[in-house]
Amino acid sequence: IITLLRLGLRAGEVARLRLNDIDWRAGELVVRGKGNREDRLPLPTQVGEAIAAYLKRGRPTSDRREVFLRARAPFQPIAPGTVSAYNYAYTFFLLPYGVVGVSVMSAVTPSLSARWALRDVAGFRHRMAFGLRGILAIIIPSAVGMLILARPLIDLVLAHGGYSIADARSTSAALAMFALGLPGFCTFLYMIRVFQLM
């Protein structure tokens, strides 16, 4: 992640990094981009330290030359499409939270803040529970729908052009797993906002 953030690389470029792409002595990194284009980039100290730490303590033992490998056997390189599948699934996952969760939070927080300022603990609890019930009343059915319809939804929206059926399957599987955590995710972020008001 530090590599992505510090160097501004695409997920596929990071997934394609090989051990011999890192020139530790010169402090450079060879990056293969779209169209087999190669660029030499400086290797910032923080990025180099993060990669070195991963290679020493986090990377599974393997004869593979790719820097980043799957964490579980079989220890193969991370396919560039895997990262895209995660990103697309996460974007779909955030949609119900952004539409419902944020809207309810924005509507409820002013009255929660006012009740807390007046030391109306009973009113605060009631309004907090009302907001949480309002979020979950829509988010739980959304999560169930997302879980059931993940595959047809992703097929409809993404499975065309350069996005293959296999990519769509990976994305829909990731979305289905995200859907399981949607109610907990929304509850967690709602409660953080509630605690910030106290």
C-alpha positions, 0 to 999 in steps of 0.5 A: 500500500505504501508503494502504491501511495508514495509512487502513484502506481497502478495496482497492476504495476505493483502486482507485476513488480519482480525482485530484479526490478528493484535496484537497491544500490541505485535506489531505483525501481523499474515499473512496467506499465501499460503497453509494456512501457518501462519506467525507472523511478526513484525508490524512496527510503520509506517504500524501500524499507516497507518492501524489505520488511515484507520480503523478510517477514511477510512474503511466503517462501517461494521460488517465484520472482514476483515481489508480491505473492498470495498470502495463502497457498498456492503462493502465486503472484497476485494477478493484476485483475484481482486488485481491480476486482477488489476495487470494483467490489468495494465501490459497489459495497460503498454505494448503500452506505453512501446513500443511506448511512451517510444520509441518516447520519447527517439527519440525526447528528444535529439532534443528537448533538443538541440532546447531548449538550442539554444533558438529555441522556434518555433523549440522546439514547432514543434518537441514537437508537432511532437512527441506527434502526433507520440505517439497518432497516434499509441496509440489511435488505440491501446487503441481502439483495447485494449478496443474492444479486452480486453476480447478475449485477456485476455481469450487467454493469461490468462484463463487457469490453475489456472486462472478461467473464472471469474478472466479473466472477472475481468481482461478484465473489468479492462483492458477495463477501463485502455484502456480509459485512455491510450492516456491521460496517454501517453500524461501526461508522454510525457509532463512531460519529455518535461517540464523536458527538459526546 
